[in-house]
Structure formats: C-alpha cells, structure tokens
C-alpha cells in the first residue's frame, strides 16, 4: 500500500471510533454511576478528539498536513490496532449492563425463561441489576482511557499543524471516487462493513431496550397452514375495503368470530396483503396463550415498535433519540407508550395488526396490565393520528367496550357462510390425506359432511382427523361424523366424559397431563411432563421405577395422546420459540421425541377446563367465579407439586451437570424456577401450601445448601465484586416477594433484620429492589433499619428512588428515611431520582 494510502485508511476508522465513544457517553450516569466516572469519560473523549485534531484527522477528512508518522507502515499498523480496539466498544460499551443477561454456568444450567427478552424483569433479575452495573462501566472507562493514552505515546500530536484542518479537503478525502486506487476500494469496503456491524449492534440494543417478547412462529405457521386461494373473501368485504381506503384520520377495524373459525390464519393472510399494498409501514403481533407475552397486552406495543424500527428509518431515529436520553436497560411501560405515541405521530399512516387479544390472561383484571387499560392507553396514544389498527379476536363485551371509543371504529363478524368455501377446501385436503384408498366420490361426500357439521369451525374439522381411518367403510365413516357432537364444547364434553370413564390409573394420569399442559407457566417438554405427571400428594421421593424405559413415539402415542384425545397435541419446536432448556440440543433419536413440547390443541380447551372440577376441587359456582377459583386451585396444586419435587432427597444433584452432559432429571429446572411464581399467582395461599413453603424456606431443610448454591450461581455467577453470597431463607423469601412467608419467619424468630448474607445488603434493601411494597412495610413494622448502608453505599431510599412507581419512596420518606445520605458515587436519593427522570417524589 502506498504511504499516502496508509493515512487515508485511518480516517474512516477514526470517525467510527468517535461515533462509538459518543455513544458510550450517551449511556453514562446510568442512575448511579459516579461523578468520577463521568469526569474520566469526559477526559478520555476530549483527549481522543484532540489527538485526532493534532495528527490531522477531523470530521472524516485527512489534512494535507497530517502527521508524517501516519504514513509509516509500522506506525500505521500499531495505530490501526489501537483504533480497532476502541471501535470494539461498539460491541461492548454501547449497551449498559442489562438485568436480562443472567449468566449460565456449568454448575446449574438455567431455563431460557430466566434470561428471555420479555418485557417483564423478574424479581431475581432485578437483584442481579442491583449488584452489577458499576463494575462493568468502570472497567470500560478505564480501558478507553488507557487506549487513548497509548495513541498519544505512539503518535504524539503536532498541535501547531492542527490549523491545517481549516484548509480545503485534499484528494485523500474518501468521498472522492475519481481514480480510486485498489487500496481505497478495500478501505471503503472495510468501513462499510464496520458501519453495518455498528448498525446491527444499534438494532440489538434497541431491541433489548424495547423489550418485546421473543418472536414466535404463529404468523409463519398460519401462512404455511393456509391453503391456496383461501381467506380471499375478507379482501372483498365492504368493511375491510373502507378500512383500507386512505384517510387523514385514524381507523380501527375489529374482525371477530367464534372460537375455531380460523381467525389467526385469516389475520396472517391480511398481514400478507397489507405488506404488499399498504403505503405506510406495517407491524403485526400474534398474541398467543402458548407464548410469552400472554399475560401482558402491552407486549403488543413493544412488538409493534420493534417491527416499525426495523422497517422504517424515521421510526428508528425517533426511538433511538429517546433511547439515548434514557439510562435504564429496559424501557418502562410509561416510556414505551410515549415512544409509541412519538412514532405514530412522526410516521403518518402506520398500519398495526393484532391477533388474539382475547387470549390475553388480563381480560377481566383491573390492574395496569389488563386488556381494558391497554385499550385505553392505545386509544390515547393513537388519537389524532392517521394510524390504522386491525384487531382480530373472539367477540367479547370487554373488548367491544374498549374498541368502540376509537375514532373510525368499525367491526365485522365472521359467519359460517364466509368461511364455507374455505372449510370445504380444508376438509377435502384432510380427507384426501387420511383416506387415500377411497374413491373421489366417497372422499367428497365425507368432506362435505364434515364441513356441514362443523358450523364454521375449522378446529372442529381438525379434531375429526383421528376418526378418518382407512379401514372404515364409507357408511362407518359417515356414521362416526354424524354421531360426533357439533360445536367445540360438545366435542370437548365427549373427550371429558371419556376420560372420566377410564380406570383410576389412566384417569388420574390423563387429568394430570391436562392440568400441567393447561396451567404450567410455559409449555413442558415430553421429558418434563413425563416426570411431572408422576407427582402425587404425600410422595416422599420420585418413583423412578414408574419412569418409562424409553421415551419414543410409542410412548408419546400411548401414554399422552391416546389418553387425552383431541384435547392435547405434541409439537416439534423451532429454535425461535424454544423454551430453551439446556438439553434442547438433540443428541439422539430419543431427544428428538423427548424435546417436543406438549400443548393444548386450542386455546378454547383451557377455557373449557377452567369450568370443570378436578379431583380435590368440587366447588359449584357460577361460571366467572368458577374460573377464578379453578385458576387458583390449579396454580396452588402445581406450586405444591414443584415444592414437593425440589424437596426430594438428592433431587438437586440432578442439576449438577457439566455443560455437555444431559440432566438425569428434566423437570427440576421448571420446578425450581417456577414454584414461587405459581405461589404468587395464587390469590389466597391455603394452609397446606403455606406449610410447604415454610418447610422449604427453612435453614434446616437438607436441600437448602443446594437452593442457596443455585440462587448464587443464577444471580452472581463468578462476579468478583460481591463476596457476600450465602443467601439465607429469610432473604430468599424477601426477594421472592412472599409476604406471608416473611411474616411467618419473623413470627418464628428465624430472621435478622440486618442479614447481609447476600450482596452485603439488608432485607429491606432487597424488598426495595424487587418493589415489594407489602414486604417493605412489614419489615419496617418489625424494626428494619431504614437508613442502613448497603451495596455501593446505597440505602433503601436510593433503590426506590430509581423506580417510576414512587409508593415505596413515599412510604420510606414517611417513616423517616434520610434524604441526605450519599452513596459511594456521591449521589443522594434525590440525585438518583433526577437522573432517572423521576421528579414526583416528595423529598
């Protein structure tokens, strides 16, 4: 390479580094970083920019009078290495330490749900964020300062020659393309690659900050299921055509229909059409009870934003600007709604599609995650804009009440005549696949009979698949269809009655399979549910003799599918929707079966089961009260089973595997990760469950050392900054938000209000970290030191001041919290609140 070309090669690299360093600066003072760190970062940035000016590089230009050492090949190589090291901060320093990134270690492999990208940060993830953060940023700033110092040592700037930068740019400016030498092309390609990598990293950071649930395959699966030339009818309905018509004001179309009418497949077809024809950017979200996000309708907004950012530069710039002004690793709900409002105002004509709103767990609740509140906030955010919204769901009075407030509201109700031709095509394909040995007239007759009996429900037709046996005559096939009850509930009744007529052993197993499938917090694998269904009351150890000799297709067919009939199905899972169990990598044919997931055949099955009494719950109530009672019953039952499982002698040893070893017990990961979540979902914990929790959270529990090691590994990994990590049962209960258990431990005298067994911080500190207001009040009532100095010199008030919900802050202040205490970074709680953008606390 020619000498002059060497210096040119550093121009773009230096500019890239300046951009990276400025982006590092935008993430500083993340709520509690020190003034000293800010000063060090300012100094490093200033010196780096001065070095560029001094050696003749500024604003993407190379001075004619640049430093001659830059043309020396050996010096060039050293400088290039240093600049590349600074550039590498684009992959490390330009995202703040994230509470989502919990470490996975060989000692205790974790479920991916612990570190998923969903919108909600769990209580344990918040404890991680509280203990980490400062150390990582300190090392980054110090490393940057060292690299800048090395640049000064290798090429000492000539401050006198920096005036040459005011001259016109020379031909060495990379923007000049005439007569480019080969090395210039190579440099340009290199810089383009760097820019692409940085843009990809920028998108990854925005995705993490927006916090949408992990992608699922509902959209692609629905398109794969749809037959050619089906679902076209919706494109010709007046309501849809009117909704599509360009307008300066917003419009909302609600497409509703009964369960099983193929609404999700229809919605996927609509999205395909909109992506082809819409003038504005299109974003969609398919909310499903099978996937993460089902308990929070606001996940829809986060998913829409990510898609808009990916598809529209203006939307990306709007979100990026807000991101730079925010210091928290995950945008709050309030921030998300403001960003969403900014985007739909700044990008006219956004087209937003949501399917499955009726499957959200918050349909009837009244909290901030409820469907009514979501629709209120969506209406507020999109008012006076040209945004088009299409929502597909079952007809529901709660949804209708919320949607009717929108400007340009219209609705369309799917009726059997709409889907009749599509149903005939679907039935014909199913019959042809299942009865290839029958002649065409027979197949046509069977298909038409199925279509006529279905009453418009694709799901009903699908559930007839098992009765289409090649060995049956036409008469037998027709009789089977005629005798099958019409309507999904009637069909489910038949399966329910069949299960209840089984022998005790099969009946118990079938009901257990249904319970785990319907009410587990995530889909269980075949391996996991095989162990889970063995759990019964008063069991002291897992009956290994009851485990199958081999988990193969025969086992799945005979011990899962045949027992539950059409209510359950087993699915292969793609990587994008995997539950992420550590054994997910298939190493054998058995794994390919065992790692499949067990699902309900349709969302309506869960609603059906909520109205049925399981053994141990024979209460007769009205429908809505029965649903709530049953939901509590099932959560309590699964919580007890999980606690029973993690209390078995030797059970924890199954987690002590190396990275490449398959665990011997698969259900353990679910049980240990989800038991307290099931407990928190129970409205009122019954005495039996409370006794199980109390027995588990007891330092005399023989498994407690394993519990402690699991939590310490999960939270801290090999974090060297925190030495105190021998967590006690009392602190565990506080961090888990188990108020009744905390009260029990206090009553029994098994507590220490100054317990610093975890992160050199008190229980009150952790209650503030996990935002457990009831626990905070309980601890204060029992003598907790409100001004105790904890991790990094912070008090409980420092922690609560960072949260936009300031009820805990107001409680602490009313109890005498000292606002003048400064932490190790020199910040008071008021400084922290101001930095976090929270100004309503009454200091």
N, C-alpha and C positions, 0 to 999 in steps of 0.2 A: 504494500500500500504506500502511496506517495506520502511524504511528510505532511503536506497541507491537508491531506485527507484524514490523517490521524486526528488532528484538532477538530475537524468538522464532525467526526464521529462522536465527539463528546458533547456536542451542542444539544442534540435531542435528548441524550441521556441525562444531562444536567437539568434540562427543562422538566423531564419526567420526575426527577428527584425533587425538584422544587414543588411540583404538584403534590407529590406524596407527603412531603414534610408539612405543607399547608393543610393537608387533610388530617395528618396526625394532630396538628394544632386544633382542629375543629372538634376533636374528641377529648380534649384535655378537661381538667376540673370536672371529672365525672361524678359530681355530687360530693366527693370527699377527698379528692387528691390535694396535695399540699401546695401552698403558695411557693414553696421552694422548688417543687417540680415544675410549676408554671414558669418560674423565673429561669430555670435551667433550660426548659424547652424554648423559651423566647430567645435566650442567648445562643443556643445551638442554631436556631433558624436564622438569626441575624448574621452570625458568623458564616454560615453556609452561603447565604446570599451575597455577603461581602466578598467571599472567596471567588465566587463566580464573576463578580464585577471586576475584581482585581486581576484575574487571569484572562479576562477578555470574553466572557460568556455572559450574555444577559438577554432576556426576553426572546429566547430562541434564535439569537443571532450570534455570529462569531465575528469579533472585531478584527479588522485588518492588522491591528497592532496587538494581537493576542500574545500571551506569554510563550516564548520560543520553546520552553521545555515541553509544552503540549505536543510538539511535533517530533519529540524524541520517542522512538518506538518503545523503549523500556519504560520510560516515564509514563507514556500513554497507557501501557498495559496495567501499571500499578493504579493510576487514576481511574481507569475504567473499572477495575476490580472494586475500588472503594465506592464509586458511584453505583455500581450494581448492588453492592451491599446496602446502600441507602435506599435504592429502589425497592429492594426486597421488603422494606417496611410496608409496601402496598399489600403484602400478603400476611402481615402480622400486626403492625401497629395501627392500621387504619380501621380496625374494629375493636371496640372496647371489650374488656373481659366479659364474657357472656355467661349469665346464670344458666343458660341452656346446655352448656358444654361440659357436663359431668364426665369425669374420666372413667374409663373402663379398664380394670386391671385383671391380671390373671387370677388373683385370689378369689374375687367374686364377680363373675360376668353379670352384666346387667341387661334387662329388657330395654329395647329402644324407646319405650314409652318414658323412661326416666330422662332421656335426652332428646325428646322429639321437638319439632319446631312449632308445636301448637301454641295458641295464644296465651294459654294459662301457664304461669310459673308455679310449680308445686311448692309446698312449704319447704321441702328439703332442698329444692333448687335455690330458694331464697337464702337458706343458711349458707350455701356454697358461695353465693354472691357476696354475702356479708363478710366472709372470711378471706375471699380473694379479691383482687382488683388492684390494690395499691402496688403490690409486689411486681406484678406484670408490667404496669406502666412505668414504674421506677426503672426497671431493667431496660426498657425500650428507650427512655430518655437518655440514660447513661450510655447506652450503646451508640445512639445517634451522636452524642457529644464527642465520643471517642473517635468515630469515623470522620467527623468534621475536622477534629484536631489532626488526624493523620493526613488529610488533604493539605492542610497548611504546611505540614512537615515535608511532604513530597514536592509540592509546587508552591513556593512562597509567593503570594500575590504582589504584583507591582502596582502599588496604589497610584503612582504617577501616570501610568499608562491607561488607567481606567477612564480617563477623559476621552480616549479614542472611541469609546462606545457611543459618543454623540454623533459620530460620522455616519454617512450613509452606509447601509449594509453592503458587504462585498459579495463577489460572485460565489463565495463559500456558503452563503445563506442557503439552507437546504430547500427553501421554497423555489429556488431557481432550477428548472429542469433541463434547460438547453445544454446539450453536450455533456450530459451526465456521464461520469466515469463509472465503471463497474462497481467500485467500492461504494460510491454514493447510493447506487441502487440497493446494494447489500445493507447499507446503513438504514436506508428508508424502510426496507422490509423488516429489519430488526425493530426499528422504532414502532412500526405499525403493529408488530406482534406484541410489543410491550404495552402499547395503548389498548389493544384488545384484551390482554390479560388484566389490565387495571380496570377496564370497564366491566369485565366479568366479575372481578372482585368487588367492585362497587355494587353490582346487582346482588351478589351474595349477601353483602352487608345490608342492603335494603330489604331483602327477603327475610333475613333474621330479625331485623328491627320491626318489620310489619307483622311478623309472627303468625302467618296463616297456617292452618292445619296442613299436614303433609298431603301431597297430591294423592288422589285416589283414581281408580280406573273406571268409575261409573260412566263417565262420558264416552270413553273409547269402547268400553264393553257394550254400552247401549247401541252405539253405532254398528258394532260388529253383529249384534243380535238382530238388528233391523233388516228385514227383507227388502229387496229392491222394489221401488215404486210403492212402498207403504208409507204411511204418515203424510202423504202429499196433500190429503184433504184439508189439513189445517191451513195451508197456504192460500186456500181459496175461500175461506170464511170471511165474511164482511168485517167481523170484529178484528181479525188479525190484519187484514188489509188496511183498515183505518188506523190501527196502531202503528203500522209501518210507515204510513204517509208522513213525509217531512213536516215538521212543525217547529215553531219558535218556542213552544211551551212543552212542558213535560207530559208524558203519558204513562199509564200503567195498565197492563192487561193481565188479568188473573184467569188462568186456564185451570179449571177444576173438574174433578171427576171422581167416581168411587174408587176404592182400592182395587188393584189388579187390572185397571183399564189401560195400562201401557203408557202412563203419563211420562215416565222418565225417558223411555225410548222416543216418544213424541217430542219431548223437550230437546233431546240430543239432535233430532232432525231439524228443529227450529234453529238451534245454535249453528248448525252447519249452513243453513240458508242465510242466516244473518251475517255470518263471517264472509259469505260470498257477496252479499248485496248491500249491507249497511254502510252508510257514509262515515259514521263515527266509529271509534274503537269499541269492540265487543268484549265483554268479560262475563264469565259464567261460573257458577258454583253449584255442584250437585250434592246437596246435603243428604247424608245417608245415615241411618241408625247403625250401620255397620262400621262406620269410620269415625276417627277423631273429629271433633267439632260439633258432634250431635247435641252436646249439652250447652252450646253457646251459639245462638244465632248470629252474634256479631263476628263470628269466624267468617261469615259470608262477606262482610265488608273488607276484612283483611285479605281474603282470597281475591275479591274483585280488584283491590288496589294493586296487588302483585301482578295480576294479569294486565291491568291498564299500564303499569310501569313498564312491563315487558313489551307492550305493543304500541306505545305512544311516547314520543320523546318529550312532549310538553308535560305529560303526566309524570314522567320520570324526573324531569327537572323540578317540578313542584314538590314532589315527595322528597327529593334529595336535599332541597333547600331547608325543608322542615327538619329532616334528619340531622343536618349539620348544626341546628340550633338546639337539639335535644341530646342529653347526655346519658339517659338511661338505655340499657341494652335492648329493651323491648318496649315498644310504644304502648302507652296505656289506652284504655278504651276511649277516654275523652280525646286524647291526641289523635287516635285513629279517625274518629268521627270528624274532627276539624280538618285533618288532611283530606279525607274523603270529600268533604264539602269544597275545599280548595280545588280539588281535581275536577269535580263535576261542573264547577263554575268556570275553571280555566280551560277545560276541554269540552266545548259545547257538543251535544249530540252523543254522549256516551250511551251505549246500549248494554243494559245489565240484565242477566238472566239468572234466576234462582229456581232450582227444582227441589222438592221435598221438604218445604218449610214445615209441613205437618208432622214430619218425623223428628223434629227437634224436641229434646227432652223438656224444654221450658215452656211448653204450650200453655199450661194452666198456672204456672207460678206467677208471683207478683214481684220478683226481685229484678235487679238490673240486667239479668241475663234472660229475661222472659221474652217470649215472642211479642206480646203487646208492647213492651218497652222498645224492643228492636224496631218494630214498625213505626212507632212514634219518632224515634231518632232518625230512621231512614226518611220519613216524610219531611222532617225538619231539614235534613242535610240536602235533599234534592229539590226543595221548594224554590220556585222562581228560576228554574234551570230548564234546559231542553233535554233533560235526561229521559230516556225510555227504559222502563222496567217491565220485565215479563216474569211472572211468578206462576209456577205450576205446583199444585198440591190437591189434596182432597178438599172437598168443601167443608169448611169449619167456621162456626159463628165467630170465634175469636179472630181468625184471620180476616174474615169478611169485614168485621167491625174496624179493624186497623187499616185495611186497604181502602175502604170506602172514603177515607179522608183525603186521599191523594187527588191532586189535580189530574184531569184527563183519565179518571178511573173507568174501566170497563171490564166486563167479565164474560167468559164463555164456558158453558157447562158441556162436557163431553157426554154424549148419549150413545146407546148401543148402535144406532143407525150410522153414526160417524165412523165407528171402528169396524163395522160389519165386514166390508171387503178385506180389510187388513187381517181380521180374525180368520176369515176363510183361507187366506194365503198362509197364515201361520199354522192353522190346523192341518192343511194339506201337506205342508212340509213335514210336520211332526209325524203324521200318519205314514207318509211315504218312507220316512227314515225308520220307523218302528215296524212297519208291515210290508217289507219289500216283496214278500211272497204272495201278496194278494193282488188281484187284478185291479185295473184302474177304476171300474165302476164301484167295486167294493170300497176301495180307498176313498173315493169321492163321497160315497154315502156316509162312511164313518166320519170323515172330516166335517161334512155339513151338519151331521147330528151333534157333534161336539160344539161346533160354532153356535148352533141354535140353542143348545142347553147352557151355554156359558154366560148368557145375559150380558155380553160385552166384556167379560173378564178374561184377559189373556192368561192371568195366573191360574184361573180355573182350568183352562185348556192344558196348560203346562203340567198341572198336577194329575192329569189323566194319563201321562206318559207311561206310568207303571202298569196300567191295565191293558195297554196295547200289546198283547202277547201274540207272537206269530202262530202259536199252536192253537189259538182260539178260532172258532168258525165265525163267519160274518154274524150269525144270529147271536152267538155268545158275546161278541164284541158290542153289538148294538144293545143287548140287554144290560151289559155292565154299565154302559154310558147312561141308559135310561134310569138305572137304579141309583146312579150317583147323585147325591143331593145337589141342587143348584145353589149358587151363592157360596162365597168362600167360608162364611161362618158355618154353614151347614156341612160343608166338606170337612172343616176342622172338627166339627162335632163328631163326625164319623170316626176320625182318627182318635179323638179323645176318648170316645166310648170304647174303641178297640183296645186302647192302652189300658184303660181301667178294668177291662175284662180279662187281662192277661193274668198269669200266675204271679204270685207275690214277688218273686225274684226279678222277673222280666219287667213287671210294672214299676218296681222301685228303681230299676236301672233306667228305664225309659223316662220316668219323671225327673230323675236326677240329670239325665242328658238334656232335657228340655230346660230345666232350671239353670244349669250352667251356661247353656247356649244363649238363652234369652237375657240373663241378668248379669253375666260376667262383664267387667268393665272394658274388656277388649275381647275379640274372638280368640278362643283357645284352639291350639293345635290338637290334632288327633292324639299325639303323645300326651299332652297336658290333660285333656279331658278323660283319657283312659285312666289316669291316676285320680283325678278329681271325683269321678263318679263312685269310687270305692269308699269315699269318706262317709261315715255314719256317726251318729251320736254315741258317746261313751266308748269310742275307739281309742286304744292306747298306743297303737303303732300301725303303720301302713301294712296291710296284709299283702305282702309281696307274693304269697302263694296264689293270690287272686289275679295277679298280672298275667296278661296273655303271653304265650310262648313266643309269638311273633306278631308284630303289627304290620299286617299285609292287607291286600284288598279284600280277602275273605273275611278278615276280622272287621273291617270297616262296614262291609255289607251286612254281616250277620249281627254284629253287636252294637251298631249305631243306626244305620239307615233303615234296616228292616224293623227295628223296634219302634222308631219314631215316625216311620212312613213319610208322608208328604210334608211334614212339619219341619224337617231338617234336611240340609244338604251339606256336602263336603266339597270344598273348592281348593284348587291349586291357587296359590297366591303369587302375584308378581312382586318384583322387588320394591316397586313404588308403594305398595300397600301392605308390605310385610309387617308383622308385629315385631320383627327384629330380634327374636330370640337368638341367643348366641349360637345355638346349634342349627341356625337357619341354613347354613351351607350344607347341601346334601352330599353325603359321602357314600350313600348306598341306596339300593332299591327300597329298603325299608324306610329310609329317611324320606324318600320321595312320597311315601304314603303318610308317614307319621308327622310330617311338617305341613300337611294340608290343614286348612282351617275349617272348623265346624260352624256353620251359620244357620239361622232360621231361613226357611225358604222364601219368606216375605216379611216385611215389616209388620203386616197385619197379624201375623202369628203371635207376636209379643203382646199386642193389644188384646188378642183373644185369651192368652194365658193369664193376663192380669185380671181377668174376670172369672178365673177358675180357682177352686180351692185345692191346694196341695196338702199332702199329709202334714198335720201339725198346725193347719190354719183353716179352720172350718167356719170362720165368721161369715154371717149372712148380712150383707149391707147393700145399700144402693150402689149403682154402677161406679160413680165417681169416688165415693168413699171406699169402695172395694178395691179400686185401682190403687189408691194411695196406701191402703192397708197392706195389700199384697206386695207392692213395691218395697215397703218397709220390711215385710216378712222375708222376702227373698234376699234383700241386702243383709239382714241380720243372719239369716241361715248361711249365706256364703261367707260372711265375716267369721262366724263360728267355725266353719269348715277350714278356712285359711289359718285361723289361730290354732286349731287342732293340729293341722298339718305341720306348722312351723314349731310346734311343741313336741313333736315326736322325738324320741331319743335317737340321736345320730342323723337326724334329717338334714341338719346344716352341713354335715360333712359332704353331702352331695354337691354343694356349691364350690367346694374347694378343688377346682379342676384347673388344669393348665389350659392355655389358650386354645390348643388344638385338640383337647380332649372333649368327648361328648359327655354331658352330665348324665349321671345314672338315674336321677330323679328329675323329670322335666317340669313338673307343676310347681316346684319350690320357688322359682323365680316369680311366678304370678302371686303365690301366696304371700311371700314376704313383701312384695312391692305394693300389693293392693288391699291387704286386710284392713288397714286403718282408713283407707278411702271408703271401703264398704261401711265401716263403722260410722264415718262422718255422714254418710248418706242415709243413715237410719234416723228418723225423726226423734224417736224416743228409744234409747237403748234399754232392752229388757234385762232383768237381773242376771239371767244365765250368761248373756253376752258380756255384761259388765264384769261378772266374776271371771270370765275367760280372759278379758283384757287385763284385769288386775293381777291374775296369776302369771300372765306373760310378762307384764312390766314389773317384775319383782327381781331384785338382785340375787335372790335365792334360786331363781329359775336356772336349771342346769344348762339351758341353751343361751342364757344371757351373754356369756362371753362371745358366742358366735354372732348374736344380734349386734353387739357392740362393734365387733370387727367389720361386719357388713356395712353398718352405717358409716363407720370411719373411712372405710375404703371407698364407699359410694360418694361421700361428701368431700373428703380431703385428698384421697389418692396419696401421692407422695409429696404433697405440699409441704415444703420445708419451713414455711413462715409461721406455722401453727404447731406448737408442741403439745398443748393440752388437748387430748383427743379421746380420753377414756370416758365416753358418754355414759351418764347414769340413767336408770329408768325414769327418774323424775324429769330430767331434761328432755329425754326422748318423748315423754308424754306431752310436755310443753310444746316442743317443736312440731308434734303431730296435731296439735290443736284439740286434744282430747280433754275437754274441760272437766268432765265428771271424773275421769281417772286422776287428773291433777288434784282435784278436791279430795279424792279417796286417799291418795298418797300423803296429802297434808294431814288429813284426819288420822291416818295411821302413824304419823310421825316419821314416815320414810321420805324425808326431804331435807334439803338445805337451801335456804333462800340465797346463799352466797355460793352455791355449787358452780364451780368453774371447771368442771371436768371436760367441757367441750369448748375449745376456742378461747379459753381464758375469759369467758363471758358468763354473766348470770342468767338464770332462767327468765327474769324479766326482760333482759336484752333479747333473748330468743323469741319470747312471746311478741315483742315489737317487730322483730324481723319477719315473723310469719303472720303478722297482722291479726293476731287472735285477741280481739278486744275483751272477750269474756275471761280469758286466761289472764290477761294483763290486770283486769280488775280484781280477780281472785288473788293473784299474787300480791297486789298492793294491800288488799284487805288483810293479808296474813304477814305483813311486815317486810315485804321486799324493799331493798334499798333503792329508791327511785333515782339516785344520783351516782350509783356505782359506776366506776370507771372500768370499761371493758375493752374489747379488742380494738387496737389502734387508738386507744384513749377516748373512745366514744361512750356516751351514756345512752340509755334507752331513748331519751329525747332526740338525740342525733339521728337514731334509726327511724323513729316515727316521723320526723320532720321531712324525710325524703318521700313519703307516701302522699299522694294527692288526696287520699281519704284521711282527713285530719281528726277523726273522732278520738283516736288513741292519743294524739298530740294534745288535744283539749283535755282529755282525762288526766294525762301526766301533769299538765300545767295546773289543773285544778287541785292536784294532790301535792303541789309544791316542787315540781321539777325545776332545777336551777338552769336558767337560760344563759348564764354567763360562763358555763364550763366550756373550755376549748379542748378539742381533740388533738391528736399528735400532729395534725396538719395545720393547727392554729385556727380552726373553724369552730364557731359556736353553732348551736342548732339553728339559729336564725340565718346564719350564713349558708348552712346546708339547704334550708328551705328556699332561700332566694336563688341559689344556684340551680336547684331542681325546678324552679319556676313555680313554686307554691307560695302564694302570698296571703293566704286567708287565715293562717294560724294566728291565734290571738296571743301574741307574745307580750 
